[in-house]
Each structure stands twice: as C-alpha cells, then as structure tokens.
Amino acid sequence: MDKLIKSIMDKRQIPGLQLAIVKNGEIIKLGNYGLSNLQDNVPVRSNTVFPINSMTKAFTGVALLQLAEQGRLSLDDEIGKHLTDLPANWKSIKIKHLMAHTSGLPNIFSGYLADLVVRGNPDAAWNKVKELPLKSEVNTQFSYNQTGYVIIGKIIDKYVQGGFPKFIIDNQLKIANMKLTADAGFEHMTRPISNHARQYLYDSDKGQHKNNYVEFPYILQSAAGMNSTATEIAQYLIALQSKKLLKNLHSLWTPITLKNGQTAGFNHVENGYAIGWQVIDREHHRAVSASGGNAATMIHYPEDKLSIVVLTNLIGGLPIQFVDKIAAEYIPEFKL
C-alpha cells in the first residue's frame, strides 16, 4: 500500500497525503506521506490538519437529517416554509433539491475560483444572486451549485442555537471524538491553525507548485471550510455506520431522482447525488463518497464493509480517481 500511494503521489505531483482504511468497522491502516508544507519542508504527521473544502457538505447533510429526525423539517419541505425572505419563484423548491444540486438556482459563485458574484461582499452577493433568473426548471438537471447550501445553512441556523458550526461540533464531531477537527473550525484558511497543511496547485507547464489560498465567508461555510485529519474522518465514518449520528442512513445516501426518472452527478462514475454525498451506482462495489477541492475524498463501500479516507494538499490531486485502486488491495475480487 505504501508503495502504491508513493507511486500515485509521484505521478500526480501530490506534495502531502494522509490515508486511513476502515474495514468491518475498525481502522486497519493509517499512513502519512510527503510534505504538508513545501516552503519549510514540514512532513505530514498524524496530527496534520488538511483543508477538506466541499467534503463539508457531507457533514451539513448529516446535520440536516438530524433536524429531520427531531421533527424540525423534512427533505420534502418547500424552502419557503422555513425562510420567508426568498424570491417567489424559489419558495417551492424542496430542501432535497438544494442538497442534490438539482434546484436550478443561479450560483452565488461567479465562476472564477471561489469569487462571489459580488466579490468580497457576502451580503451583497446574497442580495445579488436573489435577483438572477433560474438556470433551469427545478429538478430537471444536475448543476453543482453553492447557493443551495447557503440556503441550507440559513435553515439550520434558524432552528439551532449558536449556528450550524456549533450544531455540527456538538452533534457530530464530539460524538465521533474529532477534537482536532472541532478545534480547526470552519474557516478553512482564514485564521492560523496548528499543524495545518498548506494547499497547492501544480503548474505543469512550469513544473512547479503554487500556493493556493481561499477564504470562505460564513454564508458559504455550510458548503466548504472544514479542516480535518484522515484518522478523525475514519472515526466519523465508523460513528456514522454504527448509527451513532443518524438512525437511518438510507435517506442520507439515496440519490435524488430527476423528473425524467434518472439520477445525475458529476460523471458516469459519480452518477448520482444524495444529501451532501455523491453516489457511485454500478454493478459491483457500489459506493457513496464525499470529496472536496479535488483534493480530499472519503468513500464507503457498503457491500464490502470498507471505507477509505484520502486527504491531500493538492488542488487537482483528485483522490476520487484512484480510491478504487486502494480498495482493490483490500477486496480480492475487486473489479476495476
């Protein structure tokens, strides 16, 4: 396994990586590879905390279903039931369509990296996006969209004291013993975090790494911004599978069906999207996953009772593309 990981890192120019493998509800492999900080030659250690970007959405999905189990809301609720300050043509959109990126809403991101439609001004960006037309009819196509998660954050904030970050810390991170994750918070790179991995881009033309820096304001932190370790995310997956966080995982991991009766996702592999989680529906080794920044992935193969966590500090490292190779080392009959 160590040889495989190092080979992948060399091929993809990944500076640093953390690995955790869970089999039958137990962590059976942990690995720390490469450098968390190229500038200062700092190695990746077990307590190195990595930005996980949009993997945060998986935690938001669990929080939402925890509120559903408390009777505060339903995935089938129209969002106008919970928030009145929305455009009239938004109010009939259902919560589940926000979570699965099938809402048809305009995107609060401008399309350039993580810039808002009003650069540097979250409140103005929120007001601006509410003036934009819908991109498509509700639940007719998949289109990755941060606006829906802004709304989800506002709905969660309405029903919990202290806001959704405190709700996630109290009802997920503490239960799964994720102290480093809780201490790192939801601010991505905004404030200093102990043992924090730097994040990089790789310029293939110049053959060199570049620093990557992004800030996520509060309204986007239900979509991205958490930091964690592979060990603690492995603990999270164990807690989730053992029903310590949710009684029913079916709703969490069932992809939303479009009006045409099909499911849709990022590509032919990640071919569905559920409540903050991607769905990999195929004949063999079906899986659910959550990824962030094209740099971090956690994946669970329910039929094989296997979970894998890969955190890297390279935007574009795309561990979702090689996690099956890792899985094949632990599932003898795995068909790639």
Secondary structure, DSSP 4 states (H G I P E B T S, - for coil): -HHHHHHHHHHHT--EEEEEEEETTEEEEEEEEEEEETTTTEEP-TT-BEEEETTHHHHHHHHHHHHHHTTS--TTSBGGGT-SSS-TTTTT-BHHHHHTT-S-PPPSB-SSTT-BSSTT-HHHHHHHHTTSPPSSSTTSS----SHHHHHHHHHHHHHSTTHHHHHHIIIIITTTT-HHHHHHTT-TTSS--TTBPP-EEEETTTTEEEE------GGGTTTS-EEE-HHHHHHHHHHHHTTSS-S--HHHHSPPPPTTS----SSSSS-EE-SSSEEE--SSS-EEEEEETTTEEEEEEGGGTEEEEEEESBTT--GGGTHHHHHHTT-TT---
